[in-house]
Amino acid sequence: MKVLLAGVGGVGEAIAVMANTRPWLEKMVLADYSLERAQEVRAKFKDVDKFPVEQLDASNIEQVVTIARRHQADLVMNAVNVEYVPPLFEAAFQCGCTYMDMAMNGLGADMGKDEFAAHDKWAEMGLLAIRGTGADPGMSDVFARYASDYLFDEIDEIGVRDGANLVLEGVPFASTFSISDTLEECTVPPIVYEEGKGIFPVGPFSEPELFKFPEGIGPLECVNVEHEEVVLIPRWIKTKRVTFKYALDKDFINVMQVLAMLGLNSKEPIDVKGVRVAPADVVAACLPAPADLGDKMRGKTCVGTWVKGTKDGAPRQVYLYQSTDHAFCMEKYGCQAVSWQTGVNPVIVMELLAEGKWQGRGVLACEAFDAASYLAKMADFDLPYGILEMQLA
Amino acid sequence: MKVLVVGAGGVGEAIARMAKPRAWVKQMVLADYNLERAKEVQAKLGDEVRFPVEFIDASKQEMVEELARKYGVNLIMNAVDPLYNEKVFDAAFNVGVNYMDMAMTLSKSHPEDPFNKSYIKLGDYQFEKSKRWEEKGLLALVGLGVEPGVADVFARYAQDHLFDEIDEIGIRDGANLEIQGYEFAPNFSIWTTIEECLNPPVIWEQDKGWFTTKPFSEPEVFEFPDGIGEIEVVNVEHEEVLLVPRWVKTKRVTFKYGLGDQFIGVLKTLKMLGLDNKEPIDVKGVKVAPRDVVAACLPNPAYLGDKMSGKTCAGTWVKGVKDGKEKQVYLYQVADNAECMQTWGCQAVVAQVAFSPLLAMDLVEHGQWKGVGVLGPEAFDPLPFMDKMAEYGFPYGIKEM
């Protein structure tokens, strides 16, 4: 498989590192707006021919098409900020590539709408796009599908819960994940899905709940955050309710609120003393890059799917999860935990596609595919999952 | 008098509007980095001959000098962010004209002990050149807005007329202004506000001289007059602490500002994220200072007048002894936004800052204030200034405490 990797930030690096361990990978083009960054990542690999670098402006469809064709790519892997989904999606279609991403554009219930609307067009051409193939969305959606297929007869609620006990030393403030995407998801109204009501917005940081994360992370307060699973899961899985809650600490929430209040979360360029610049990009530039936080971090991060329903007539609750230890992935893969946990998942999907275990046409998401074959691969990718049977009160 | 006003922001506009009815102001050149803005102010004044407009880049000293020479001005009035003070100040010296500003050259924190020791202080750059200004027979009147400015005149007045001995002079600034339709909108230059609020505040004591503390330190509740009421005020770096002890005998000088919890929270967050940085950084191929981006995101205080309501108070709290008895007074000026909007078409905070440099120009023009060198407002006789305050529409009050 030949992959055009658009974006070699923290997650892109993890994708390349994991893909490098797989036999089916013929080539992965490391394309980034910063050629230096792409070269820095390539320096990690012995077989440099397998990882050519390209300077890429992801907003330029023509450029993406040219580079994809130059390298005869089979697949365009989108690992840039979510705002570049439309040009990359279109470019993949134009050059007949499979398309994958890890986040969806669009607000609230409209997340991913434009791309899903192109489903028939893609299907007719025999092309496949898989939306949301990271950790969450991605692995969390696979867990939902697995629960639906194997663990429950009927599902009342699917709640994705994401929490970490990561500590950053000597850094006054940092985001372990793209601050641009974090700002986006934390400053727009969260959404909830309910059968009969559909997808509806709720208050920012609403419905705080104490969720006990496994593997020593412990109880953390989680709040509603706008996330793709709420849109994706009900498209393929029968459930009465879908939520997404993120464990954000009070200081972090405060920063997000202040930035939103001042308009510093805006992605629209404004005039500043003769130059045009987007405030959100300035915030990102002020903070350490998530890819550079590796040696200052310790702790674990956990992504999972809490499913409530019934099995064999009895109520049941399980939390299917994956917990990544920072020290482990730093030592073994040289990547920080959050980036790595996200980046492994699209490589699993690529492998399932390469082996023909996942097949499809049109614009789909992880829930549309066989979950068992995915779970069967996880341990081999150093991404073991756990299933926690929860005590019922 | 012919004046070159560098910067036609909120305060620059207010100076020009107040100057318009004063016949002794022969010409006032409105120079701004944003020529459109200068033209907008000129249109409000309706007199292109007395108020010509010019593009200026205040970071380019030769450009300031060129404009001053072109119009043959007697005075350069600095109304831009204090980042440009050194250039504008030196330009006036080179051209050989008087100079006034409303904030002094910037400080630098002590590299090892920023929250205890002062290092390069506000105005150091200017005061070091005082001798040269004196020799050239030129006057640089620094720190003459409302705070610093009127507050310093009050301090001198207290010494000359109200006290035998002064223990402490504490400038206290508070407001009950509200801005409708905005969750967050500073009523003054956010660039300057970030600078003064995040720098280590400076304090002066007779035995210790100047020293610094942590930002937002020593919170105290101060009761402001004219219905504004009790407000929590905290230490903020401000010029008065550098100016007052040079001319007024006292044991201690502080400056405290009623910022409010929300404002302090925002400033702390900006600092934590590095968004207070005034140095340009690379952002996707362009160079831009994060602090300028913050300023660009927020509404321009010059346009907030009609959405604002309430009053702002600037004043000087003096503790000491008179006729053997302990005494405390608060000398203050309260500006009401509705009134300022009606009279000047300018919001209260900028109007209150703007009237005093114009009043000082008046005193210099008519020989009531005379001096050479680099001087603060407290170097002059406070009486003619205070006598004229009411005439300028900004009367003072004295509260016995």
Interface residues (C-beta under 8 A of the other chain):
Chain A: Y33 P172 F173 N254 V255 V258 L259 M261 L262 G263 L264 S266 I270 D271 V272 K273 V275 R276 V277 P279 D281 V282 V283 A285 C286 L287
Chain B: Y33 E183 F184 G265 V266 T269 L270 M272 L273 G274 L275 N277 I281 D282 V283 K284 V286 K287 V288 A289 P290 D292 V293 V294 A296 C297 L298
